[in-house]
Amino acid sequence: MIRHLGYRIPSPATLERIGTAFRRSVNSFAEANHIPLIRFAKEARKIEVMRRYLAAYFHYHRQEPWIMKTADGSNHYC
């Protein structure tokens, strides 16, 4: 980060600015292209939240569901 951005020392404030700019860019892109953003609650199981969206996608596009391998090694059919 020091060489890339030209700052003398790495700073959490600089990282915060980079992160904020990235999040704004993602939000702008999603809005401009009519892509819904899905926000997860802290305690949410992401696979359970996404299963509904993935099922709708595969139903609409008539594709076979795919398998997602989780960290504990189990398979989730989406």
C-alpha positions as CSV (number, residue, x, y, z in Angstrom):
1,M,0.0,0.0,0.0
2,I,2.9,2.4,0.7
3,R,4.4,2.1,-2.7
4,H,1.2,1.7,-4.6
5,L,-0.6,4.8,-3.2
6,G,2.5,6.9,-2.4
7,Y,1.8,7.2,1.4
8,R,4.7,7.1,3.8
9,I,3.0,4.9,6.3
10,P,0.1,2.4,6.0
11,S,-3.0,3.8,7.7
12,P,-6.3,2.3,8.8
13,A,-7.9,5.6,7.6
14,T,-6.5,5.0,4.1
15,L,-7.9,1.4,4.1
16,E,-11.3,2.8,5.2
17,R,-11.3,5.2,2.2
18,I,-10.4,2.4,-0.2
19,G,-13.1,0.2,1.3
20,T,-15.7,2.9,1.2
21,A,-14.9,3.8,-2.4
22,F,-15.2,0.1,-3.4
23,R,-18.6,-0.3,-1.7
24,R,-19.8,2.9,-3.4
25,S,-18.6,1.5,-6.8
26,V,-20.4,-1.8,-6.2
27,N,-23.6,-0.1,-5.2
28,S,-23.5,2.3,-8.2
29,F,-22.8,-0.6,-10.6
30,A,-25.6,-2.7,-9.2
31,E,-28.1,0.2,-9.3
32,A,-27.1,1.1,-12.9
33,N,-27.6,-2.5,-14.0
34,H,-30.7,-3.3,-12.0
35,I,-28.9,-5.9,-9.9
36,P,-30.3,-6.5,-6.5
37,L,-27.9,-6.5,-3.6
38,I,-28.5,-9.0,-0.9
39,R,-27.5,-8.0,2.6
40,F,-26.9,-10.6,5.2
41,A,-27.7,-10.2,8.9
42,K,-24.7,-10.9,11.1
43,E,-26.1,-14.3,12.3
44,A,-27.6,-15.3,8.9
45,R,-26.7,-18.6,7.3
46,K,-25.8,-17.3,3.9
47,I,-26.6,-20.6,2.1
48,E,-30.1,-20.5,3.5
49,V,-30.6,-16.9,2.4
50,M,-29.3,-17.6,-1.1
51,R,-31.1,-20.9,-1.6
52,R,-34.4,-19.0,-2.4
53,Y,-32.7,-16.8,-5.0
54,L,-30.8,-19.6,-6.6
55,A,-33.9,-21.8,-6.8
56,A,-35.7,-19.0,-8.6
57,Y,-32.8,-18.4,-11.0
58,F,-32.6,-22.1,-11.9
59,H,-36.3,-22.4,-12.3
60,Y,-36.4,-19.3,-14.6
61,H,-33.4,-20.4,-16.7
62,R,-34.4,-24.1,-16.7
63,Q,-30.9,-25.1,-15.6
64,E,-29.9,-28.0,-13.4
65,P,-29.1,-27.0,-9.8
66,W,-25.4,-27.1,-8.8
67,I,-23.7,-28.4,-5.7
68,M,-22.0,-26.1,-3.3
69,K,-19.3,-27.6,-1.1
70,T,-19.2,-26.0,2.4
71,A,-16.3,-25.5,4.7
72,D,-17.3,-28.6,6.8
73,G,-17.2,-30.7,3.6
74,S,-20.9,-31.2,3.3
75,N,-22.8,-30.7,0.0
76,H,-25.6,-28.3,-0.5
77,Y,-27.8,-28.6,-3.5
78,C,-28.9,-25.2,-4.7
